[in-house]
Amino acid sequence: MTYYTIQIWNQSQAAKSYVLFLREPELTANGGASQVFTNAWATFPGVTNGGFDRITFDETVYAYWSHPPVGGQMLSGGVMQVSTQTQDTVAFSGGSPTGFTTLTSPGTAQPGSFAIVTGSDFTPASGYVLGMARIAGTPIPVPTMTFPALPNMISNIRPIHTYYVAEGAYAPGEVIDAAQITASAEIDFTGRPQTTATVIQQPNGTFSVTYS
């Protein structure tokens, strides 16, 4: 298993907080397009000028569900580890108990994806949220993308291993409006032998990225 490190070095001349989020995965569903939300994955609060912080992770992904979010944050829910190599499929129950009930591996998801299958035991008014999660700073996976759960839906999620660092004070899992972020650093390990990316914020606010 390959481990990756993203480290942020603040040279902006002021203390800053930073957020790390992922490029939105490709989502296809038999019920049509869903509204997709980007969630703050890892956070680096209060990095002093000249200070640095980092996160080390692998590419393990989890299917994710949550009760209706409160104030943009996912406060309770559950996860199930999945593999995109075996195109795993997980079943979600909105009844009692709520959560993922079965894992089918190998599954029937699209290539490079995992799938979440819902039944007819809830309605859109239930407010459940589904999505993808990754391990960040704690043992509990943090959602990186979410979308409203609908009954009788098959949702294929294909992760994209591209990451962004931007200024901002967020809580892990909080929904963010990535379209409103005007300055960020893009980190893409695809095809690179290097496994560490160093992001530097300069005094003028711009970011640079080097790999090692």
C-alpha positions, 0 to 999 in steps of 0.5 A: 500500500502506498502512503502519500503526504501533503504538507503546508508551509505558511510563508504568508507573513500572517497566521492562516487556517487551511483546508484540504479537499478532494476533486469531486468524484464522478457520480452517475445514478439511475435516477438522474443527476444529484446535487453533489456537495464538497466536504472539507476533508482535512483541516489545518487551523491556526498555522503561524507564519513560518509554521507548517502542518501535514497529513499522511494517508493512503487511497482507501475509500469508504461508502458513507451515509449520514443523518440530515446535516446540521449547520453544514456539518455531518454529525452522525452516520456510518461508513463501510470500506469499499474497493473500486478494484473489485467494483464493490456494491453496498446496500443502504437501509433507511429503515430501522436500524439505519445504515449499510446492510450488506457489502457485495465484493466483487460487486456490480459497480462501474469500472473504477467505481463503487456503488451504493444501492438504496431501497424503498424503505425511506422517502426523500423527506427523510433527509439522508445523505450518501457519499464517499469518505476517507481517513484524515486526522482521526480513525473515523473516516471523514466525508469528502463528497455527499449527495441527497439519498433517494429511494430505489437508486443505484449510485456509482461513485468513481474517486479522483485522487486530486487534492486541493489546499486553500485558505479557510477555517472549516470543521472536518466534514463541513460542506464547502462551496469550492466554486467560491474559492479563488486561490488554491493549490492543486496536488495530483499524484497521478503518474508521479513516482513522488509521494510527498507534496509540499504546498507553500503559500507566499506573502502575496497569497499565491500557492506553489507545489513541489513534489519529492 
